[in-house]
Amino acid sequence: MNTEEQQQVHRFLSAGEWYGGLPAALQEIILARSFVRKYAKGQVISLEASAPKGLYAVLDGMVHCVREVGDGDEALIHVCEPGFWFAEYAALTGRPTIGTFLAHTPVKALLLSKVQLDRIVAEEPRYYEAFARLALDRYAVLVRMLTEVRDLTPEARLKGRLVLLTQMRMRERSVSSGGVSLAVSQSDLARMIGVSRQTLNALLAKLGQEGLIDVGFRRIRVLDAARLADQDAPPAEAERAVRDARRTPHQPARAGGSRVD
């Protein structure tokens, strides 16, 4: 990458919690030793059970993370939007990859190769903690996903996954007011939570009627994540009103309009 491209990538990734929270020196090293790769729609970026290539970040496009189950079937684990880092397990452990990453659309990604990642850690061992933090964050996500599949009803699984996707999106990118937009199709969401498309449509319609989400073409906007996570939580408008009221200083009446110093 030339200097201008590095600056553009830096500004983009800095909006994410992980990269944005790294020491400035480590950010500079990552960019200096990484390169940008482009993938055509349908192209395999990283194949399950293959040797690790390195740590990736989606700069543009959509990447599907899938894992083979049963006799040739594939489970959709996650839909990676711009700002998402992936393949950290294999990059850090040196073991074969545990999933396949496919370009669902034309994709542009940043790649820090396994060789360069190892070199960074060898030169400055304390930087390993920063990379490990990314992997541990993914571990926490995995635990939540496993709990959803095992113990929850389809509606609860849908709510839980939407909340999780929303939280991850907010950590990857700065999000403006008006809800969080998730670039996930209904068919992909149905695959992720293990229900039929018909069941998902009914569940989404119910959440839409409750004012929790707004469904568009290949996109779902989560309007009120707090209520989605907790049905007893007040609507977002009520929460804002309460916060505004708390911010307004109480002005006690003063007899005779006298000034109190």
C-alpha positions as a printed NumPy array, in Angstrom:
array([[  0.   ,   0.   ,   0.   ],
       [  1.15 ,   3.504,  -0.693],
       [  0.974,   6.197,   1.975],
       [ -2.392,   7.569,   0.857],
       [ -4.003,   4.121,   0.823],
       [ -2.565,   3.351,   4.258],
       [ -4.106,   6.525,   5.608],
       [ -7.499,   5.656,   4.133],
       [ -7.411,   2.148,   5.584],
       [ -6.269,   3.515,   8.933],
       [ -9.151,   5.99 ,   9.12 ],
       [-11.627,   3.265,   8.218],
       [-10.37 ,   0.661,  10.685],
       [ -9.907,   3.186,  13.491],
       [-13.691,   3.329,  13.847],
       [-13.579,  -0.256,  15.108],
       [-13.099,  -1.005,  18.784],
       [-10.243,  -3.51 ,  18.417],
       [ -7.984,  -1.764,  15.92 ],
       [ -8.964,   1.677,  17.178],
       [ -7.927,   0.672,  20.698],
       [ -4.453,  -0.559,  19.716],
       [ -1.335,   1.466,  20.531],
       [ -0.541,   3.867,  17.711],
       [  2.814,   2.145,  17.145],
       [  1.129,  -1.234,  16.632],
       [ -1.445,   0.25 ,  14.262],
       [  1.392,   1.678,  12.183],
       [  3.238,  -1.644,  12.124],
       [  0.133,  -3.592,  11.069],
       [ -0.555,  -1.252,   8.163],
       [  3.073,  -1.16 ,   7.059],
       [  3.277,  -4.963,   6.93 ],
       [ -0.161,  -5.727,   5.488],
       [ -1.453,  -5.601,   1.945],
       [ -4.852,  -5.27 ,   0.297],
       [ -6.339,  -8.158,  -1.65 ],
       [ -9.449,  -8.283,  -3.817],
       [-11.737, -11.307,  -4.243],
       [-14.461, -12.01 ,  -6.767],
       [-17.945, -12.997,  -5.655],
       [-17.944, -16.669,  -4.646],
       [-14.166, -16.885,  -4.292],
       [-12.743, -18.75 ,  -1.303],
       [-10.665, -16.448,   0.876],
       [ -9.675, -19.069,   3.432],
       [-10.616, -22.755,   3.279],
       [-11.579, -24.854,   6.289],
       [ -8.802, -27.182,   7.52 ],
       [ -6.172, -25.373,   5.435],
       [ -2.892, -23.883,   6.644],
       [ -3.276, -20.406,   8.16 ],
       [ -2.635, -17.491,   5.817],
       [ -2.935, -14.647,   8.291],
       [ -5.317, -12.157,   9.88 ],
       [ -7.88 , -10.431,   7.653],
       [-10.06 ,  -7.346,   7.908],
       [-13.014,  -6.709,   5.574],
       [-12.621,  -3.31 ,   3.947],
       [-15.466,  -3.571,   1.46 ],
       [-18.099,  -6.179,   0.605],
       [-19.516,  -9.123,   2.524],
       [-17.807, -12.316,   3.661],
       [-19.616, -15.487,   4.771],
       [-18.08 , -17.678,   7.447],
       [-19.306, -21.265,   7.019],
       [-18.388, -24.633,   8.485],
       [-19.026, -28.059,   7.039],
       [-21.5  , -30.208,   8.965],
       [-22.854, -33.658,   8.185],
       [-22.58 , -34.982,   4.642],
       [-21.44 , -31.96 ,   2.721],
       [-23.868, -29.507,   4.324],
       [-22.645, -26.11 ,   5.44 ],
       [-23.678, -24.11 ,   8.496],
       [-23.578, -20.338,   8.155],
       [-21.753, -19.08 ,  11.233],
       [-21.486, -15.361,  10.57 ],
       [-21.896, -12.676,   7.932],
       [-18.821, -10.429,   8.082],
       [-19.441,  -6.799,   7.198],
       [-16.818,  -4.103,   6.516],
       [-14.671,  -3.535,   9.597],
       [-14.8  ,  -7.183,  10.722],
       [-11.519,  -8.992,  11.465],
       [-11.41 , -12.741,  10.885],
       [ -9.244, -15.899,  10.768],
       [ -7.622, -14.945,  14.072],
       [ -7.689, -18.496,  15.489],
       [ -5.479, -20.037,  12.815],
       [ -3.288, -16.939,  12.566],
       [ -2.495, -16.998,  16.288],
       [ -2.242, -20.743,  16.904],
       [ -0.719, -21.873,  13.617],
       [ -3.298, -24.657,  13.458],
       [ -5.573, -25.399,  10.477],
       [ -8.467, -23.03 ,   9.949],
       [-11.753, -23.962,  11.635],
       [-14.088, -22.491,   9.027],
       [-14.287, -21.385,   5.418],
       [-14.511, -17.713,   4.526],
       [-16.213, -16.971,   1.203],
       [-16.614, -13.706,  -0.678],
       [-20.408, -13.327,  -0.719],
       [-19.98 , -10.207,  -2.845],
       [-16.901,  -8.711,  -4.469],
       [-14.62 ,  -8.149,  -1.486],
       [-11.639,  -5.999,  -0.632],
       [ -9.744,  -7.139,   2.458],
       [ -6.62 ,  -6.254,   4.375],
       [ -4.298,  -9.206,   5.046],
       [ -1.614,  -9.325,   7.714],
       [  0.173, -12.546,   6.798],
       [  0.954, -15.226,   9.344],
       [  4.681, -14.623,   8.766],
       [  4.357, -10.914,   9.474],
       [  2.121, -11.442,  12.508],
       [  4.677, -13.838,  14.005],
       [  7.417, -11.35 ,  13.232],
       [  5.554,  -8.551,  15.025],
       [  5.088, -10.655,  18.154],
       [  8.684, -11.892,  18.096],
       [  9.969,  -8.328,  17.92 ],
       [  7.639,  -7.105,  20.664],
       [  6.102,  -9.939,  22.752],
       [  3.775,  -7.597,  24.631],
       [  1.806,  -7.077,  21.415],
       [  0.617, -10.688,  21.578],
       [ -1.915,  -9.661,  24.231],
       [ -3.566,  -7.272,  21.786],
       [ -4.036, -10.011,  19.175],
       [ -5.155, -12.506,  21.834],
       [ -7.841, -10.065,  22.975],
       [ -9.421, -10.265,  19.533],
       [ -9.518, -14.073,  19.716],
       [-10.964, -14.029,  23.241],
       [-13.709, -11.65 ,  22.14 ],
       [-14.653, -14.171,  19.473],
       [-14.655, -16.926,  22.111],
       [-17.202, -14.967,  24.152],
       [-19.385, -14.632,  21.05 ],
       [-19.157, -18.372,  20.419],
       [-20.333, -19.171,  23.955],
       [-23.381, -16.97 ,  23.46 ],
       [-24.182, -18.633,  20.141],
       [-23.95 , -22.109,  21.66 ],
       [-26.313, -21.103,  24.452],
       [-28.855, -19.758,  21.966],
       [-28.896, -22.966,  19.936],
       [-29.208, -25.24 ,  22.961],
       [-31.702, -23.562,  25.242],
       [-33.827, -20.937,  23.483],
       [-37.022, -20.899,  21.443],
       [-36.83 , -19.764,  17.793],
       [-38.067, -16.288,  18.743],
       [-35.551, -15.987,  21.57 ],
       [-32.775, -17.232,  19.264],
       [-33.692, -14.589,  16.711],
       [-33.712, -11.826,  19.288],
       [-30.448, -13.006,  20.763],
       [-28.73 , -13.188,  17.381],
       [-29.989,  -9.75 ,  16.337],
       [-28.743,  -8.272,  19.601],
       [-25.387,  -9.994,  19.168],
       [-25.019,  -8.828,  15.564],
       [-25.963,  -5.305,  16.623],
       [-23.396,  -5.237,  19.404],
       [-20.702,  -6.586,  17.1  ],
       [-21.582,  -4.045,  14.425],
       [-21.386,  -1.198,  16.927],
       [-17.932,  -2.385,  17.968],
       [-16.737,  -2.645,  14.366],
       [-18.009,   0.713,  13.119],
       [-19.124,   4.02 ,  14.556],
       [-22.921,   4.016,  14.394],
       [-25.076,   7.113,  14.104],
       [-28.438,   7.591,  15.75 ],
       [-31.544,   6.015,  14.293],
       [-30.743,   2.38 ,  14.899],
       [-28.148,  -0.079,  13.663],
       [-28.383,  -1.419,  10.119],
       [-27.334,  -5.038,   9.589],
       [-26.523,  -6.087,   6.028],
       [-27.92 ,  -9.59 ,   6.413],
       [-30.564, -11.187,   4.214],
       [-33.531, -13.027,   5.658],
       [-32.376, -16.303,   4.126],
       [-28.944, -15.934,   5.729],
       [-30.463, -15.038,   9.09 ],
       [-32.725, -18.098,   8.917],
       [-29.664, -20.278,   8.296],
       [-27.802, -18.738,  11.222],
       [-30.524, -19.424,  13.783],
       [-31.677, -22.741,  12.309],
       [-35.276, -22.027,  11.27 ],
       [-37.206, -22.093,   8.008],
       [-37.61 , -18.958,   5.945],
       [-41.362, -19.013,   6.628],
       [-40.824, -19.167,  10.382],
       [-38.31 , -16.334,  10.216],
       [-40.673, -14.147,   8.186],
       [-43.363, -14.544,  10.837],
       [-40.951, -13.766,  13.653],
       [-39.548, -10.706,  11.89 ],
       [-43.055,  -9.419,  11.21 ],
       [-43.868,  -9.721,  14.917],
       [-40.741,  -7.811,  15.934],
       [-41.522,  -5.163,  13.329],
       [-45.035,  -4.696,  14.723],
       [-43.514,  -4.215,  18.167],
       [-41.308,  -1.409,  16.831],
       [-38.065,  -3.265,  17.475],
       [-36.818,  -3.661,  13.908],
       [-37.417,  -2.45 ,  10.369],
       [-36.943,  -4.988,   7.567],
       [-35.624,  -3.907,   4.169],
       [-34.087,  -5.585,   1.14 ],
       [-31.138,  -7.687,   2.355],
       [-30.943,  -5.451,   5.395],
       [-32.47 ,  -5.33 ,   8.868],
       [-32.377,  -2.177,  10.955],
       [-32.471,  -2.772,  14.687],
       [-34.383,   0.191,  16.096],
       [-34.354,  -0.615,  19.802],
       [-31.646,  -3.053,  20.869],
       [-32.351,  -2.565,  24.575],
       [-35.951,  -3.737,  24.271],
       [-34.904,  -6.493,  21.899],
       [-32.611,  -7.82 ,  24.612],
       [-35.056,  -7.146,  27.431],
       [-38.789,  -6.95 ,  26.751],
       [-39.303,  -5.173,  30.087],
       [-37.053,  -2.302,  29.014],
       [-38.822,   0.964,  28.087],
       [-38.982,   2.079,  24.442],
       [-35.981,   4.016,  23.177],
       [-37.979,   7.254,  23.075],
       [-38.868,   6.876,  26.748],
       [-35.243,   6.159,  27.641],
       [-34.122,   9.318,  25.88 ],
       [-36.743,  11.386,  27.672],
       [-35.594,  10.071,  31.042],
       [-31.931,  10.774,  30.223],
       [-32.756,  14.308,  29.07 ],
       [-34.706,  14.934,  32.24 ],
       [-31.788,  13.741,  34.345],
       [-29.407,  16.039,  32.497],
       [-31.573,  19.104,  33.189],
       [-30.355,  20.694,  36.433],
       [-33.034,  21.245,  39.053],
       [-33.498,  24.933,  39.773],
       [-35.113,  25.493,  43.175],
       [-37.315,  28.544,  43.595],
       [-35.62 ,  31.464,  45.327],
       [-37.604,  33.838,  47.461],
       [-37.621,  37.393,  46.163],
       [-35.511,  36.405,  43.2  ],
       [-32.329,  36.947,  45.221],
       [-29.051,  35.625,  43.916],
       [-27.268,  32.933,  45.83 ],
       [-23.493,  32.9  ,  45.481]])
